[in-house]
């Protein structure tokens, strides 16, 4: 029976997270064909784990120890996130596993900052952190994620395919929003299940995407998730049939009766 490490999860294709691996999880880790392991903790891995990674010719990078220059250093810092992100966003180091002693707060902060960089909403980003940090998420970690400045990071040249693809999707959506607002918020839109917005002229194929027309706030539709606010002088609103997030994003749910 294959047992993954504690707090194991998939972040993006070929990018994983977990607590420190134990001998019970070595068989599972062999299947990942890891190239790099990033340790965010100030603690070192066990001798058994270090020997296993050396046997598998996996690069072990102790980022937590590298940025711990004096006893008053915070366990989660901009230096820690920046140095670790250089490996996470470099496809030459993939497949990659991000670990810390518990696999919770330091790993959660790094993943949260990555989601911010990917354009996730704060609520979705914190939901993912709380999912792994339960039952004791830390407010300080959530504040760090929310206040982290994406401009502090310089993107490496060899970005992973999944990051470039998602960035292109976000750029297209922003361009369509700007074009839409320049025309005074008039016209019709369609949305695919992934949440990307397209004008009617951009939709091709069999027309399976659900059409979303401009409607007044009094309109009723069971597929409405949340109005995005007035977009025109007539007080019209854009109706969508799902949250504007990428597939797989953990989102908050709201009781429609509230």
Number of C-alpha atoms within 10 A of each C-alpha: 7 11 14 18 21 17 16 19 16 11 14 11 13 19 21 20 25 23 21 23 24 16 14 13 17 18 13 16 20 12 9 14 15 21 18 22 23 22 26 29 25 16 13 16 19 13 9 13 17 16 12 18 20 12 9 14 13 18 16 16 16 20 19 25 16 13 20 17 9 7 6 7 10 11 15 20 17 16 15 22 23 18 16 20 20 16 19 27 21 16 20 14 20 20 18 25 26 28 27 25 20 15 25 24 26 24 28 28 26 26 22 27 24 21 20 20 16 16 15 18 16 15 13 18 25 24 18 18 25 18 13 19 18 10 8 10 17 14 9 12 19 21 12 17 23 18 11 18 13 13 8 10 14 10 12 14 9 11 15 19 12 14 17 13 10 14 15 12 15 18 11 15 16 14 12 16 15 12 12 17 13 10 10 11 20 18 12 17 21 23 22 17 16 13 17 19 23 19 16 16 9 9 16 9 6 6 10 12 14 13 17 18 17 18 15 14 14 8 11 9 10 7 10 15 16 14 12 11 12 14 16 15 9 11 11 21 22 23 26 25 19 16 17 18 18 17 10 7 16 16 16 11 7 9 5 7 4 4
